[in-house]
């Protein structure tokens, strides 16, 4: 049963703690050598506060938050690897994963098709030379997740690199983004008037929520209209702002959402250097998940991979596992939809599709990267592709400096929020555009597509592979790009494109009368599948909502401070969630900020 | 200052944590160099360059398993870029050496670095033998809990090319020496590489991606500048 009162936190249970628990209470001080000071319990716990099933990003952040808060956590995953929907996998692991999708053992993924060149495995590359993300993500330097990474010190387990090149694909070429004031001024191509208008807009957007007079009249209209009518910007600037800087999905994006997203980019710029975004080496969300799980373990959580929840009985609070063991769960069972047990009947609907295409090419693609960097974002705005795309296709390019692929190769992650069959056409068109572009930009390469073999000796995979093989060969021009790996898949999610998780999703049916006696998952609280969002922005929001459901309040979410000599230089507390703020929601009237619009004059 | 990542392996309750505890907290406490376990523990030792007699600081970044070994649930992150490993067994536990052996295998399959220094460590020496140090014979028979012989572990270690020692985290016997030996060994192995790197530093390879230290945000505040 969910206790109506907050449980004492780890700090409160320490004898030295005599502080109030209000929001202004001192953060919990974790003693030097915590986690290794007390011997760990020898056996599986018989009783835990929270059972978390699935080790994806949100679940892992939640596990760490709860452990440091003082809850006992048992965290399991049915897979033999960490990360679940956020995992970073080797090529061999991807092969297994694709088979599992196609035989139906991983729900909410479908239509997986895979090619692996014989060069991987039996050729010059090994499976484990590659780390392929199932949900590739970038990290804005001014974001709530980054603050939590620093506060929890999980960042010390990770290595980060910068990403500053955002390209917009337009008229068959990649335009590099002009994103700094200096660049705007220096840009020879921009007319003076446009420069002035652009600067005006940038000045406004950094404090847009304080100037409702400017945008409120446009609140229900599209950002594109707002930029054209109010700021007299022209299509190239509108597209850059919306799609490259804002990373919006389509031209209809509403004003408040777009403003929030554009500011996210601009306010992240120059926090750690002249770039807005970071990514973690060796893999993205998969690495971060491992880091948060390790943090949770240090905080006392118990970890068990290869373990599946068979059933949970909300009346007796007993959770039963596939290895026959049992645990008594005092408060809540949290489960990822991909980890469902048989006879699960309460999984939320996942109506939206995210289509992904992940390729590994034998080319370093360094022409797309900024100097000293090894990654780039390429955005294909609506209407820029041969397929007449209505939704944006986003591509995240990772070179070998990320240690996710060997030298001389590069990973291309393409994705779109387009639904249905159109999506794959858009992805193919974007891939073709990238392929032509990289071939044009670099010296000719001798490719040999005889090396490309289909993978999958059984059922669905094979049929799909053959179909795919034909269309693929048609696309490749004579001066070929060597593809080492190609993976298509569709992931489902409950989160509509553009939104962060819907908190009502977590309103679990607590009414025992409504329990389905046949169901194995009564009373289980499901997490959301990853959304299409290319940044980590939804993660903390989702973890916080779940945390509040369990603890009763999110006041002490990662409210920890580690006792240390060389204290961290103040990591700013005023972070914001770029998409959704907890209390000051973007569309809500803010009458108190009725300042005059003097800012409009430059 | 050279920095190396050191991981601990071995079954639960063989005393991995107490070895680190002893090493980090006891011997170098006054330096207050150790950082907290939420990330990992850090401890610095000094070694001597055998040729130049120069003092070299070696900083260990020590990763404890945090219990994730119990169900074989250690993440790839744990092993990544490890330079040295302590594989610990319990001198007073019957299967403990064979379990340590399987950790050695696991380690060799997970860590890419061929120069990985593995130290096989038998812990809880304080519960074992040493007739000379004991009083009456009756007492010794009661207290000697050793079940793994020195010879058995030593020959395995020699066979596998591992360093080997029997220690006691409780009394501190041999603990310091283990880390000292690892430091010296790592320095010896990495020295040529380090020298080569030093010479290359001037003409930095531009294709090498630059890592960002996110701990210290870049501010425009001139007072925060280290000049």
Interface residues (C-beta under 8 A of the other chain):
Chain A: X30 X31 X32 X33 X34 X35 X36 X37 X39 X40 X42 X81 X82 X141 X146 X149 X150 X152 X153 X154 X155 X156 X157 X159 X160 X161 X162 X270 X271 X272 X273 X278 X281 X282 X287 X290 X291 X293 X294 X295 X297 X298 X299 X302 X303 X304 X305 X306 X307 X364 X366 X371 X372 X373 X374 X399 X401 X402 X562 X563 X564 X565 X566 X568 X569 X571 X572
Chain B: X12 X13 X17 X20 X21 X24 X25 X32 X34 X35 X36 X37 X38 X39 X40 X41 X64 X66 X67 X68 X70 X71 X72 X73 X75 X76 X77 X78 X80 X206 X207 X208 X209 X210 X211 X212 X213 X214 X215 X216 X217 X218 X220 X224
